[in-house]
Amino acid sequence: MLRYFVNKNPQSTGEHEVHDSECGYLPSPENRIYLGGYTTCEEAVREARKYYDNVDGCYHCCRGCYTR
């Protein structure tokens, strides 16, 4: 089970990216919201949609949820 976060700052294309705690692109603590521990990125993305409508997985750590 990994810990997941969503970036408070949207990408230039509008999405708020979901990252796992081991990602090299994890936003700084002040720019992320802790989502919880999940076994899949799909669960984390679902949780992130409680905060933001436009959510996507990080290409580097959540490729299974990356849709762009």
VOMISE-466022 format. One line per field, with one value per residue (C-alpha): y, x, z; residue in one letter. Coordinates in steps of 0.2 Angstrom, whole numbers. Each point is the difference from the previous one (the first is absolute). Layout:
<sites>
c2 = Y / ... .
c1 = X / ... .
c3 = Z / ... .
rest = A / ... .
</sites>
This chain:
<sites>
c2 = 0 / 17 / 17 / 12 / 19 / 12 / 16 / 15 / 9 / -5 / -4 / 12 / -10 / 1 / -17 / -3 / -14 / -15 / -6 / -14 / 4 / -7 / 10 / 11 / 14 / 0 / 18 / 9 / -3 / 17 / -4 / -17 / -8 / -17 / -12 / -15 / -18 / -10 / -15 / 7 / 18 / -2 / 1 / 15 / 9 / -3 / 8 / 14 / 4 / 5 / 15 / 4 / -5 / 0 / -14 / -11 / -12 / 5 / -7 / -5 / -9 / -3 / -5 / -11 / 15 / 12 / 5 / 15 .
c1 = 0 / 7 / -4 / -8 / -1 / -8 / 9 / -9 / 7 / -8 / 11 / 0 / -13 / -11 / 2 / 4 / 12 / 0 / 17 / 6 / 12 / 15 / -2 / 14 / -12 / -10 / -5 / 7 / -10 / -9 / -6 / -7 / -15 / 2 / -13 / 4 / 7 / -6 / 4 / -4 / 2 / -18 / -6 / 11 / -6 / -18 / 4 / 9 / -17 / -7 / 11 / 1 / -10 / 15 / 12 / 13 / 13 / 19 / 8 / 15 / -8 / -18 / 1 / -15 / -10 / 8 / -12 / 7 .
c3 = 0 / -5 / 7 / -13 / -2 / -12 / -6 / 5 / -15 / -17 / -15 / -14 / -8 / 16 / 8 / 18 / 0 / 12 / 6 / 12 / 14 / -9 / -16 / -5 / -5 / 16 / 4 / 15 / 16 / -1 / -18 / 3 / 9 / 8 / -7 / 10 / -3 / -14 / -10 / -17 / -8 / -5 / 18 / 3 / -16 / 6 / 17 / -8 / -10 / 17 / -1 / -18 / -16 / -12 / 7 / -9 / 6 / -1 / -16 / 10 / 16 / -5 / -18 / 1 / 4 / -12 / -13 / -9 .
rest = M / L / R / Y / F / V / N / K / N / P / Q / S / T / G / E / H / E / V / H / D / S / E / C / G / Y / L / P / S / P / E / N / R / I / Y / L / G / G / Y / T / T / C / E / E / A / V / R / E / A / R / K / Y / Y / D / N / V / D / G / C / Y / H / C / C / R / G / C / Y / T / R .
</sites>
